[in-house]
Structures are given as structure tokens and as C-alpha cells.
Amino acid sequence: MRGGRYEEYRLGPGVTVIAGSFPEGLPRGAANALGNKEDVTLEVRDVPLALAERMAQALPSAYEIIRKPSWRHALEAERKGLQSRLADIEAALSGLPPDEGEAPR
């Protein structure tokens, strides 16, 4: 929303522009009417799931529902990444000769 033709757009709480931009100076009386702007991608957080599903069902090409992963899912993904990194380190160490004392400074 914006208060006038040449004012910046004000997005509601939990709304972020991910890609694209809003048009500059719209015709008089249309300061708040964006219409169907296909070149703008918004992230809208904290929308009731039932509402998001109705919107996505009505216009599937315009909406994508991204569910927040559970805390457990996030921790499991991090663990998998750490295990992979640890395997890389182990492989790199196995190819090195043993240390003979302190490393030079």
C-alpha cells in the first residue's frame, strides 16, 4: 500500500519483496491498485494455512505454499551436513603424511 502516487509502497508485517518491483507512478486514483503483477514475487509469512491453500487452489501458478520445516527436520538436515563435512575431513587427513612435531609458524 502507499499513501499517494509518488510515495514508496509500504508492505504489511511479514511481507517481503523477493524479486521484481512495483510500478512507478500509477494513474490518478490507482495509487493502491497493483493489479496482477507477474514480475513481483512476495514472501508472505504467518498466513493461516486454510487461506493459503484456498488461494493456491484458485490460482496455482501464482502461489506456492512453503511449509516451515520442523525443528527436528532442521536439526536432522544440519546433522547430515556435518556428517558429510566430517567424512570429507577424514578423507583429506587420510591422504596426508603423519605430523612430525609442531607445524612451522
C-alpha positions in Angstrom: 0.0 0.0 0.0 1.1 3.6 -0.5 -0.4 6.8 0.5 -0.1 8.6 -2.8 1.0 8.3 -6.4 4.7 9.0 -5.7 5.1 7.6 -2.3 7.0 4.4 -1.6 5.0 1.2 -1.2 4.5 0.1 2.4 4.3 -3.7 2.9 2.4 -5.2 5.7 4.1 -7.1 8.6 5.6 -10.4 7.4 5.6 -9.3 3.7 9.0 -9.1 1.8 9.7 -8.5 -1.8 11.8 -11.4 -3.0 12.1 -10.4 -6.7 10.9 -7.7 -9.0 9.5 -4.3 -8.2 6.3 -2.3 -8.1 5.4 0.1 -10.9 6.3 3.8 -10.5 3.6 6.5 -10.8 0.2 4.8 -11.5 -2.7 6.7 -13.0 -4.6 9.1 -10.7 -6.9 7.1 -8.3 -4.9 3.9 -8.7 -2.2 4.5 -6.1 -3.0 1.4 -4.2 -4.2 -0.8 -7.1 -1.4 -3.1 -8.3 -3.5 -5.5 -10.3 -1.9 -8.7 -11.4 1.9 -8.0 -11.3 3.6 -11.2 -12.6 7.1 -9.6 -12.3 6.9 -9.3 -8.5 7.5 -12.1 -6.1 6.4 -11.6 -2.5 7.0 -13.8 0.6 4.1 -13.6 3.0 4.6 -15.2 6.4 2.2 -16.2 9.0 -0.8 -16.7 6.8 -3.4 -19.2 8.0 -2.8 -22.5 6.1 -6.5 -22.8 5.1 -6.4 -19.4 3.5 -3.1 -20.1 1.7 -4.5 -23.4 0.4 -7.7 -21.7 -1.0 -5.6 -19.0 -2.7 -3.2 -21.6 -4.2 -6.1 -23.8 -5.4 -7.8 -20.8 -7.1 -4.7 -19.7 -8.9 -1.9 -22.4 -8.7 0.5 -20.6 -10.9 0.6 -17.5 -8.7 1.0 -19.1 -5.3 3.5 -21.6 -3.7 3.0 -22.8 -0.2 6.3 -23.4 1.6 5.8 -25.0 4.9 8.2 -24.2 7.7 10.3 -27.2 8.4 10.0 -28.6 11.9 12.8 -28.1 14.4 13.6 -31.8 14.3 13.8 -31.7 10.5 16.2 -28.7 10.6 18.4 -30.4 13.1 18.5 -33.6 11.1 19.4 -31.7 8.0 22.2 -29.9 9.9 23.5 -33.3 11.3 23.6 -34.8 7.8 25.6 -31.8 6.5 28.0 -32.0 9.4 28.5 -35.8 8.9 29.3 -35.2 5.2 31.8 -32.5 6.1 33.4 -34.8 8.7 33.7 -37.5 6.1 35.4 -35.0 3.8 37.9 -34.0 6.5 38.6 -37.7 7.3 39.4 -38.4 3.7 41.7 -35.4 3.4 43.5 -36.4 6.6 44.0 -40.0 5.4 45.9 -38.8 2.4 48.4 -36.7 4.4 51.6 -37.9 5.9 51.8 -38.1 9.7 52.9 -34.9 11.5 56.4 -35.0 12.9 56.3 -32.3 15.6 54.9 -28.8 15.7 53.9 -27.1 12.4 56.1 -24.2 11.3 54.8 -20.7 12.1 
